[in-house]
Amino acid sequence: MGTADVEAVWRIESARIVAALTRFTGDFGLAEDAAQEAVAEALVSWPRASPANPAGWLMATARRRAIDAIRRRAALQDRYALLAAAPTLDEEIDLDRIDDDVLALMFVSCHPVLPRKARVALTLRVVGGLSSEEIARAFLVPVPTVQARITRGKKTIAAAGVPFELPPAGERRDRLGGVLSVLYVIFTEGSTATSGDQLLRPDVAYEAIRLVRTLAALQPDEPEVHGLLALCELTAARFPARTNPDGTPILLEDQDRRLWDFAAIRRGLAALFRASHHGLGPYGLQAAIAAAHASAPSVEETNWAGIVRLYELLGRVAPSPVVELNRAVAVAMACGPAPALTIVDELIASNRLAGSHLVPTVRGELLTRLGRLPEARAELELAARLCANQRERSVLLRKTASLPAQSTGT
């Protein structure tokens, strides 16, 4: 077995191994460190002699590393007592019995005591099994930055005395929102990268989908978990048509819908159906909007009026300036650019999306449709200056260059 085999086993089993170790040691940071040491040992040992049970080998090795670390600590007699009362090794590596521990691990890595960036890094590291290098590549930050976030995150959890346990039933739904928020941030970075020279980072998006699927299996009665899964599946279904082979973005109206992943659409619609049993929350409503796009044969035949209504409902359930901006786009398609421009101008007056390239992008499009070309050019140029993603910026510059020299009227 080579490096790729070690990585594959780790990616699949990491959450359960770290969860079991955390339950065993009572120390989240120690468990994660011991698991990483086991992976490092596997990279050396497995090419020489492949284990019959790779997951069990990792668990047993990590457990030994955790015990060694505990023994090196001074004045921890209570830890020794814990070890004396711990389950046997055979019981400890029964990885099929710890679903609750994996769920607890998600709640710990997404604990509100941590800043958002630390939650994302810890979730990808301890639940997703990604290395610091992979996380750094995903979010275009230096490896030491990721390592520092992970280290500080573990120290913060230890200092705050965060217990390794599922939150009480009364708190779980509120805390679940934080877990979903972290997974959503990971997915959106994969589906539209905030910076860099690629529009999509499919590996990041698909890792988020894998984590959401895990959460859906662990929390099957939570409609918003299925709502987020539906949103991710339906959005990812369009990935094959969103860029040319060279990575150049393709706008929705120009996409070849035959390239969409219809298996992902079916999975997304099934998850949306499960979410709808108890009424749609914010993620479910966004998934319903994605489903309207996925079900339409073309941009022109899309039910834009229905999408406007969904955005209006989403704005009441989870108001945000981004929702208002997206509603403006839908209004432009359903009713024309003039009423949409009013919505965008109100957003600008409220200064709620200052510094974002999205507002001048949408405003430039609306002004172009209204024939106010000098203003449209100024907005698109501003959007290009504010946009940190090189691929999106190139689209904005091409739009600017394609504008006629003179205004055309409304």
C-alpha positions as CSV (number, residue, x, y, z in Angstrom):
1,M,0.0,0.0,0.0
2,G,1.3,3.4,-1.0
3,T,0.7,7.0,0.0
4,A,-2.6,7.2,-1.9
5,D,-3.9,4.2,-0.1
6,V,-3.0,5.7,3.3
7,E,-4.7,9.0,2.3
8,A,-7.8,7.2,1.1
9,V,-8.2,5.2,4.3
10,W,-7.6,8.2,6.4
11,R,-10.1,10.3,4.4
12,I,-12.8,7.7,5.0
13,E,-12.0,6.8,8.6
14,S,-10.5,9.9,10.1
15,A,-13.7,11.3,11.8
16,R,-14.5,8.0,13.5
17,I,-10.9,7.5,14.6
18,V,-10.5,11.0,16.1
19,A,-14.0,10.7,17.7
20,A,-13.1,7.3,19.3
21,L,-9.8,8.7,20.6
22,T,-11.5,11.8,22.0
23,R,-14.0,9.7,23.8
24,F,-11.1,7.5,25.1
25,T,-8.8,10.2,26.2
26,G,-11.2,13.0,27.0
27,D,-8.8,15.4,25.2
28,F,-9.8,16.6,21.7
29,G,-6.4,18.1,20.9
30,L,-4.5,15.0,22.1
31,A,-6.7,12.7,20.1
32,E,-6.2,14.7,16.9
33,D,-2.4,14.8,17.4
34,A,-2.2,11.1,18.1
35,A,-4.2,10.3,15.0
36,Q,-1.9,12.4,12.9
37,E,1.1,10.6,14.3
38,A,-0.5,7.3,13.3
39,V,-1.0,8.5,9.8
40,A,2.7,9.5,9.6
41,E,3.7,6.1,10.8
42,A,1.4,4.4,8.3
43,L,3.1,6.3,5.4
44,V,6.3,4.7,6.5
45,S,5.1,1.2,7.4
46,W,2.3,0.3,5.0
47,P,4.5,0.3,1.8
48,R,6.6,-2.4,3.5
49,A,3.8,-4.5,5.0
50,S,0.1,-3.8,4.3
51,P,-2.2,-4.3,7.3
52,A,-5.2,-6.7,7.0
53,N,-7.4,-4.1,8.7
54,P,-6.1,-0.6,7.8
55,A,-8.7,1.3,9.9
56,G,-8.1,-0.9,12.9
57,W,-4.3,-0.5,12.4
58,L,-4.7,3.3,12.4
59,M,-6.9,3.2,15.5
60,A,-4.6,0.9,17.4
61,T,-1.5,2.9,16.6
62,A,-3.2,6.2,17.4
63,R,-4.4,4.8,20.7
64,R,-0.8,3.7,21.6
65,R,0.5,7.2,20.7
66,A,-2.2,8.8,22.9
67,I,-1.3,6.5,25.8
68,D,2.4,7.4,25.3
69,A,1.6,11.1,25.4
70,I,-0.5,10.7,28.6
71,R,2.3,8.9,30.3
72,R,4.7,11.7,29.4
73,R,2.6,14.2,31.2
74,A,3.4,14.8,34.9
75,A,0.9,14.9,37.8
76,L,-2.0,13.3,35.8
77,Q,-2.9,10.4,38.0
78,D,-6.5,10.8,37.0
79,R,-5.5,10.1,33.4
80,Y,-3.9,6.9,34.5
81,A,-7.1,5.9,36.3
82,L,-8.9,6.7,33.0
83,L,-6.6,4.3,31.2
84,A,-7.1,1.6,33.7
85,A,-10.8,1.8,33.3
86,A,-10.7,2.2,29.5
87,P,-12.3,-0.4,27.1
88,T,-10.1,-3.1,25.7
89,L,-8.3,-2.4,22.4
90,D,-10.7,-4.8,20.6
91,E,-13.7,-2.9,21.9
92,E,-12.1,0.4,21.1
93,I,-11.5,-0.3,17.4
94,D,-15.1,-1.3,16.8
95,L,-15.6,1.8,14.6
96,D,-19.2,1.0,13.6
97,R,-20.6,1.9,17.0
98,I,-19.6,5.5,17.4
99,D,-21.9,7.5,15.2
100,D,-22.8,9.7,18.2
101,D,-19.1,10.3,18.7
102,V,-18.7,11.5,15.1
103,L,-21.6,13.8,15.6
104,A,-20.1,15.1,18.8
105,L,-16.9,15.7,16.9
106,M,-18.7,17.9,14.4
107,F,-20.2,19.9,17.3
108,V,-16.8,20.3,18.9
109,S,-15.0,21.4,15.8
110,C,-17.8,23.9,15.0
111,H,-18.1,25.2,18.5
112,P,-19.2,28.8,18.7
113,V,-16.2,29.6,21.1
114,L,-14.0,29.4,17.9
115,P,-13.8,32.1,15.2
116,R,-15.2,31.0,11.9
117,K,-11.9,30.4,10.1
118,A,-10.8,28.1,12.9
119,R,-14.1,26.2,12.8
120,V,-13.6,25.7,9.0
121,A,-10.0,24.5,9.4
122,L,-10.7,22.2,12.3
123,T,-13.8,20.7,10.6
124,L,-11.8,20.0,7.4
125,R,-8.9,18.6,9.5
126,V,-10.6,16.4,12.1
127,V,-13.9,15.5,10.4
128,G,-12.9,15.7,6.8
129,G,-9.4,14.3,7.2
130,L,-7.7,16.9,5.1
131,S,-4.1,17.8,5.7
132,S,-2.9,21.3,6.5
133,E,-1.5,21.5,3.0
134,E,-4.8,20.5,1.4
135,I,-6.7,23.1,3.5
136,A,-4.2,25.8,2.6
137,R,-4.6,25.0,-1.1
138,A,-8.3,25.0,-0.8
139,F,-8.5,28.5,0.7
140,L,-5.3,30.0,-0.8
141,V,-3.6,30.7,2.4
142,P,-0.1,29.7,3.6
143,V,0.3,26.4,5.3
144,P,1.6,28.0,8.5
145,T,-1.6,30.1,8.7
146,V,-3.7,26.9,8.6
147,Q,-1.6,25.2,11.1
148,A,-1.8,28.2,13.4
149,R,-5.6,28.2,13.1
150,I,-5.8,24.6,14.0
151,T,-3.4,24.9,16.9
152,R,-5.1,27.9,18.3
153,G,-8.5,26.3,17.8
154,K,-7.5,23.2,19.8
155,K,-6.1,25.4,22.6
156,T,-9.2,27.5,22.7
157,I,-11.4,24.4,23.0
158,A,-9.2,23.1,25.8
159,A,-9.1,26.4,27.6
160,A,-12.9,26.8,27.4
161,G,-13.4,23.3,28.8
162,V,-15.6,22.3,25.9
163,P,-16.8,18.8,26.7
164,F,-16.7,16.0,24.1
165,E,-20.4,15.2,24.1
166,L,-23.6,15.9,22.2
167,P,-25.2,19.2,23.3
168,P,-28.4,18.8,25.3
169,A,-31.5,18.3,23.2
170,G,-32.6,21.9,24.0
171,E,-29.4,23.3,22.6
172,R,-28.7,21.0,19.8
173,R,-30.8,22.6,17.2
174,D,-29.3,26.0,17.8
175,R,-25.8,24.6,17.7
176,L,-26.7,22.5,14.6
177,G,-27.1,25.8,12.8
178,G,-23.5,26.6,13.5
179,V,-22.4,23.2,12.1
180,L,-24.4,23.8,9.0
181,S,-23.0,27.3,8.6
182,V,-19.4,25.9,8.5
183,L,-20.3,23.2,6.0
184,Y,-22.0,25.8,3.8
185,V,-19.0,28.1,3.9
186,I,-16.8,25.2,2.8
187,F,-19.2,24.3,0.0
188,T,-19.6,27.9,-1.3
189,E,-15.8,28.4,-1.4
190,G,-15.7,25.3,-3.6
191,S,-18.6,26.3,-5.8
192,T,-17.4,29.9,-6.4
193,A,-13.9,30.6,-5.2
194,T,-13.5,33.9,-3.5
195,S,-10.0,34.4,-4.9
196,G,-7.3,32.8,-7.1
197,D,-7.2,31.8,-10.7
198,Q,-10.0,29.1,-10.8
199,L,-13.7,29.7,-10.6
200,L,-14.5,26.3,-9.2
201,R,-12.7,24.2,-6.6
202,P,-14.6,20.9,-7.0
203,D,-12.5,19.0,-4.5
204,V,-13.5,21.4,-1.8
205,A,-17.2,21.4,-2.8
206,Y,-17.4,17.6,-2.9
207,E,-15.7,17.3,0.5
208,A,-18.4,19.6,1.9
209,I,-21.1,17.4,0.3
210,R,-19.5,14.3,1.8
211,L,-19.5,15.9,5.2
212,V,-23.2,17.0,4.8
213,R,-24.1,13.5,3.8
214,T,-22.4,12.2,6.9
215,L,-24.4,14.7,9.0
216,A,-27.6,13.8,7.3
217,A,-27.0,10.1,8.1
218,L,-26.4,11.1,11.8
219,Q,-29.3,13.5,12.0
220,P,-32.0,12.1,9.7
221,D,-34.8,14.0,11.4
222,E,-33.4,17.5,10.9
223,P,-35.0,19.1,7.8
224,E,-32.4,21.8,7.4
225,V,-29.6,19.2,7.1
226,H,-31.5,17.7,4.1
227,G,-32.1,21.2,2.9
228,L,-28.4,22.0,2.8
229,L,-27.6,18.6,1.2
230,A,-30.2,19.4,-1.5
231,L,-28.7,22.8,-2.1
232,C,-25.2,21.4,-2.4
233,E,-26.2,18.6,-4.7
234,L,-28.3,20.8,-7.0
235,T,-25.6,23.5,-7.2
236,A,-22.8,21.0,-7.8
237,A,-24.9,19.4,-10.6
238,R,-24.2,22.4,-12.8
239,F,-20.4,22.2,-12.3
240,P,-19.7,20.3,-15.5
241,A,-21.2,23.1,-17.6
242,R,-20.0,26.1,-15.7
243,T,-16.5,26.3,-17.2
244,N,-14.7,25.5,-20.5
245,P,-11.9,22.9,-20.4
246,D,-9.4,25.8,-19.9
247,G,-11.3,27.0,-16.9
248,T,-13.1,30.0,-18.5
249,P,-16.4,30.6,-16.8
250,I,-19.6,30.0,-18.8
251,L,-22.6,32.1,-17.8
252,L,-25.9,30.4,-17.0
253,E,-27.6,31.5,-20.2
254,D,-24.8,30.0,-22.3
255,Q,-24.4,26.6,-20.5
256,D,-25.1,23.4,-22.2
257,R,-27.6,21.9,-19.9
258,R,-27.1,18.4,-21.3
259,L,-23.8,18.4,-19.4
260,W,-25.5,18.9,-16.0
261,D,-25.2,16.0,-13.6
262,F,-28.7,14.6,-13.6
263,A,-27.9,12.0,-11.0
264,A,-26.9,14.8,-8.6
265,I,-30.2,16.6,-9.5
266,R,-32.2,13.5,-8.6
267,R,-30.3,13.2,-5.3
268,G,-30.9,16.9,-4.6
269,L,-34.6,16.7,-5.4
270,A,-34.9,13.7,-3.1
271,A,-33.2,15.5,-0.3
272,L,-35.4,18.6,-0.9
273,F,-38.5,16.4,-0.6
274,R,-37.3,15.1,2.8
275,A,-36.6,18.6,3.9
276,S,-40.0,19.8,2.9
277,H,-41.9,17.4,5.3
278,H,-41.7,20.0,8.1
279,G,-41.5,23.2,6.1
280,L,-38.5,24.7,4.4
281,G,-35.9,26.7,6.3
282,P,-33.2,29.0,4.8
283,Y,-31.2,26.2,3.2
284,G,-34.3,24.4,2.0
285,L,-35.6,27.6,0.4
286,Q,-32.3,28.1,-1.4
287,A,-32.4,24.5,-2.5
288,A,-35.9,25.1,-3.9
289,I,-34.5,28.0,-5.9
290,A,-31.7,25.8,-7.2
291,A,-34.3,23.1,-8.0
292,A,-36.3,25.7,-10.1
293,H,-33.1,26.3,-12.1
294,A,-32.3,22.6,-12.4
295,S,-35.8,21.8,-13.7
296,A,-35.9,24.5,-16.3
297,P,-35.0,23.6,-19.9
298,S,-33.5,27.1,-20.5
299,V,-33.1,30.5,-18.9
300,E,-36.1,31.9,-20.8
301,E,-38.3,29.0,-19.7
302,T,-37.3,29.3,-16.0
303,N,-40.1,30.1,-13.6
304,W,-38.6,33.5,-12.6
305,A,-41.8,34.6,-10.9
306,G,-41.7,31.6,-8.7
307,I,-38.1,32.3,-7.9
308,V,-38.9,35.8,-6.9
309,R,-41.5,34.5,-4.5
310,L,-39.0,32.1,-3.0
311,Y,-36.5,34.9,-2.5
312,E,-39.2,37.0,-0.9
313,L,-39.9,34.2,1.5
314,L,-36.2,33.6,2.1
315,G,-35.8,37.3,2.9
316,R,-38.4,37.1,5.6
317,V,-37.0,33.9,7.1
318,A,-33.3,34.8,6.8
319,P,-32.9,38.4,5.7
320,S,-29.5,39.4,4.3
321,P,-28.2,41.8,1.7
322,V,-27.0,38.9,-0.5
323,V,-30.6,37.6,-0.6
324,E,-31.9,41.0,-1.6
325,L,-29.3,41.2,-4.4
326,N,-30.3,37.8,-5.7
327,R,-33.9,38.8,-5.5
328,A,-33.1,41.8,-7.7
329,V,-31.6,39.5,-10.3
330,A,-34.7,37.4,-10.3
331,V,-37.0,40.5,-10.4
332,A,-35.0,41.7,-13.5
333,M,-35.7,38.4,-15.2
334,A,-39.4,38.4,-14.2
335,C,-40.3,42.0,-14.5
336,G,-37.5,43.9,-16.2
337,P,-34.4,45.8,-15.1
338,A,-36.0,49.0,-13.8
339,P,-37.7,47.6,-10.7
340,A,-34.6,45.5,-10.0
341,L,-32.4,48.6,-10.2
342,T,-34.5,50.2,-7.5
343,I,-33.7,47.2,-5.2
344,V,-30.0,47.4,-5.9
345,D,-29.9,51.2,-5.3
346,E,-31.6,50.7,-2.0
347,L,-28.9,48.2,-1.1
348,I,-26.2,50.7,-2.0
349,A,-27.9,53.4,0.0
350,S,-28.0,51.1,3.1
351,N,-24.2,50.4,2.6
352,R,-24.8,46.8,3.5
353,L,-22.5,45.2,0.8
354,A,-19.8,47.9,0.7
355,G,-16.6,46.6,-0.9
356,S,-18.3,43.6,-2.6
357,H,-17.9,43.2,-6.4
358,L,-21.3,41.6,-6.5
359,V,-23.3,44.9,-6.2
360,P,-21.6,46.7,-9.1
361,T,-21.7,43.5,-11.2
362,V,-25.5,43.3,-10.9
363,R,-25.9,47.1,-11.3
364,G,-23.7,47.1,-14.4
365,E,-25.9,44.4,-15.9
366,L,-29.1,46.2,-15.2
367,L,-27.8,49.5,-16.5
368,T,-26.6,47.7,-19.7
369,R,-30.2,46.4,-20.2
370,L,-31.5,49.9,-19.7
371,G,-29.2,51.3,-22.3
372,R,-27.3,53.5,-19.8
373,L,-23.9,52.4,-21.1
374,P,-21.5,54.9,-19.6
375,E,-22.9,54.2,-16.2
376,A,-22.8,50.4,-16.9
377,R,-19.2,50.6,-18.0
378,A,-18.2,52.4,-14.8
379,E,-20.0,49.8,-12.6
380,L,-18.4,46.8,-14.4
381,E,-15.0,48.4,-14.2
382,L,-15.5,48.9,-10.5
383,A,-16.7,45.3,-10.1
384,A,-13.5,44.1,-11.9
385,R,-11.3,46.1,-9.6
386,L,-13.1,44.7,-6.5
387,C,-13.2,41.1,-7.7
388,A,-10.4,38.9,-6.2
389,N,-11.1,35.9,-8.4
390,Q,-9.1,36.2,-11.6
391,R,-11.6,34.1,-13.7
392,E,-14.6,36.2,-12.6
393,R,-12.6,39.4,-13.2
394,S,-11.8,38.3,-16.8
395,V,-15.6,37.8,-17.4
396,L,-16.3,41.3,-16.1
397,L,-13.5,42.9,-18.3
398,R,-14.9,41.1,-21.4
399,K,-18.4,42.4,-20.7
400,T,-16.9,45.9,-20.3
401,A,-15.0,45.7,-23.6
402,S,-18.1,44.4,-25.4
403,L,-20.3,47.4,-24.5
404,P,-21.1,49.8,-27.4
405,A,-19.5,53.2,-27.3
406,Q,-22.8,55.0,-27.2
407,S,-26.0,54.7,-25.1
408,T,-28.9,52.9,-26.8
409,G,-31.7,54.3,-24.7
410,T,-34.1,52.2,-22.6
